[in-house]
Amino acid sequence: MAREFQRGHKAKVSDLTPGTDLYVGVQIAGPGLNFDISCFGLDAHEQLSDDRYFIFFNQPKSPEESIQLLGAQSGDTESFRVTLDRIPANIHKLSFTATVDGAGQMSQIGPGYIRIVAGGEEVVRYAFTGSEFTTERAVMLGDFYLKDVWRFAAVGQGFDGGLDALLKNFGGEVAEEAPAAPQPQAAAPSFAPPAQAPAPAPSFGVPAAPQPPQVPQPAPSFGAPAAQAPTPQQQMHAAPTIAAPMAPQGGTVPPPAPAPAPYGQPGQPPQQPQFGQFPGQAMPAAPYGQQAPAPYGQQPPGMQPGMPQAGAGLQAALQPYKETATGQRWTPQNQQLMRVDLTMGGTPVLARQGSMVMYQGKVDFSYKGAGFAGRMVGNATGQEMQLMRCTGRGQVFLAEDGAHLHSIELQGDGICVSAESVLAFDESLQYEVRRIEGHGIPGGALFTMQFQGSGTVVVKTHGVPVVLPVTPTTFADCNAVVAWSSASQVIISSQVRLRRNAYPGHSGETVNLQFRGAPGNFIVVQPYEV
């Protein structure tokens, strides 16, 4: 039985089906509208670093054929075949998108969906309607993304602009095709609906007649859903499009950046670890800074102060600081500004009072009280949080005192953070005050906040932090440590000696925190002491 996803829902592919040879169908239609439905194969930085993995009507398959465009069939406007275990290691995400070809906007579409079919049976479906969008001309429907294992996310994120803007968002560019002589099309796959084509091979088509007995397989083989009666197809494409990686002004295309090595591996140049990463865990996509504008107030790479930028004018001056939309619920705009999309996930957000700097849409802000018992505990432990609840449909931008912000996604695990370092978190997370056996945690209190469950917590730091694995010889200054994995054991370490008490001075480092725990635990330290 197919699982019905809502916007923002995520799941491991292995929880949906044991198969890795999957059929992806997209159904989208609107009166008088034509659509381009594509798949972007993105690298670890969510960039289209290899244009051969932009799968659309002019490029129907990837080099190793792990992603193939199949055309309209079985009631779907467009369909794909995705073989997850054949996707190369440099591809970390497959983003399925739909854009309006010509005039129109997404608010005009009727009910549609994106679905996954394994072995001829539908396993998941995400349905959407035009009422969820306004003036957008493109929509990111769903993603397969690699996070230790392949997962699927229902995105449903509208995107201003058409295919051109979507390509630029993924680091590609659109160019006009130069006039040329007609090229032979013998090697291109057919785009005719399956109902009009000859019977497909057993592993690709829908069985039209009983098949002879086969040896049971551990996972379902690829199979498209049962074909429906042929219906008039809309004109899908009006003009060919060429996509290529975004090239710098010099005209050369830089090679794709290798994924950072896990903490402690030799042979890699030293890199700043992403906040909240476990040692050995693959780095997520960098939220900003790839083939994109430098942080606010800094010159882009290769430019000298005072050097005029190409395309002078107001739009060129503002372009580096425009809003960043990635189709995720939490999106860093820069190091000090975080955007949360309340339309995704359906869960309210709890944020520090006064941390909202701007919002879009219909958003309601209300006081979040801790109750009498919560206030008593907060006052007694120093871990009181003055919170507001953010609900509605829109985007809220959060910041506080120019602190560096880091979003940490929890998936059933836990993290300990001082209340003073918490900016916002999903209301779905459970949080409580945890007592530390001894003294010396941030702020000089005896307690910290522990967050557990599934959701995101945004932590603020002074400067760029460092993430270290927990070992028996890991010590940290009690006033510089920001957070640690909840499974870590914290022990007070003192270097005070009796003979030192006779002298007026000391090193200032007499009390530290020692961390112990199994492999996989971590601590986060900032270059600042509270």
JOJOPE-V217287 format. One record per run of one state. SS is the DSSP state (@ for helix, = for strand, . for the rest). FROM is the first residue (numbers start at 0). LEN is the number of residues. If there is no record, write none. Layout:
<<SS/FROM/LEN> <SS/FROM/LEN>>
//
This chain:
<<./0/2> <=/2/3> <./5/4> <=/9/3> <@/12/4> <./16/4> <=/20/7> <./27/2> <=/29/1> <./30/4> <=/34/8> <./42/8> <@/50/3> <=/53/3> <./56/2> <=/58/1> <./59/1> <=/60/1> <./61/5> <=/66/3> <./69/3> <=/72/1> <./73/2> <=/75/1> <./76/1> <=/77/6> <@/83/3> <./86/6> <=/92/8> <./100/5> <@/105/3> <=/108/1> <./109/2> <=/111/7> <./118/2> <=/120/8> <./128/1> <@/129/3> <./132/5> <=/137/9> <./146/3> <=/149/10> <./159/3> <@/162/7> <./169/2> <=/171/4> <./175/18> <@/193/3> <./196/45> <=/241/4> <./245/68> <@/313/6> <./319/10> <=/329/5> <./334/2> <=/336/5> <./341/7> <=/348/4> <./352/3> <=/355/13> <./368/2> <@/370/11> <./381/5> <=/386/12> <./398/5> <=/403/14> <./417/1> <@/418/3> <=/421/5> <./426/3> <=/429/6> <./435/6> <@/441/3> <./444/2> <=/446/15> <./461/4> <=/465/4> <./469/4> <=/473/4> <./477/3> <=/480/5> <./485/3> <=/488/6> <./494/3> <@/497/5> <./502/8> <=/510/6> <./516/5> <=/521/4> <./525/5>>
//
